[in-house]
């Protein structure tokens, strides 16, 4: 990691500079005071997602899911556990494909749950199907 990270706030979309060595110490957004790197997944909508893709320094593991999807609901606790284990080196983000249909379509999401790893705003890997927390962490570490 470089000396400073750029971290986009999932609440207000402000871009913040965070010293890399302080990433795990609960930094908050300079604009809205929301925690920037919480150890749990954050739901993100289209405009904030686009800004994160363009500006965020950290790898992002995105879970494309829907409320009606049984396997998505079964995987949610595992994804939350994986967020704790991968914190603060990987940001775990959730995108509801029902609410963000254009975003899901833009990434060619055809089945859910689908997890996509992004680095530097580019997709580096994807996997579909429900996974355990251990499998998510292992897969994410192999990609990040």
Secondary structure, 3 states (H helix, E strand, C coil): CCCEEEEECCCCCCEEEEEHHHCCCCCECCCCCCECCCCCCEECCHHHHHHHHHHCCCEEEEEEECCCCHHHHHHHHHHHHHHHHHCCCEEEEEEECCCCHHHHHHCCCCCCCEEEEEECCEEEEEEECCCCHHHHHHHHHHHC
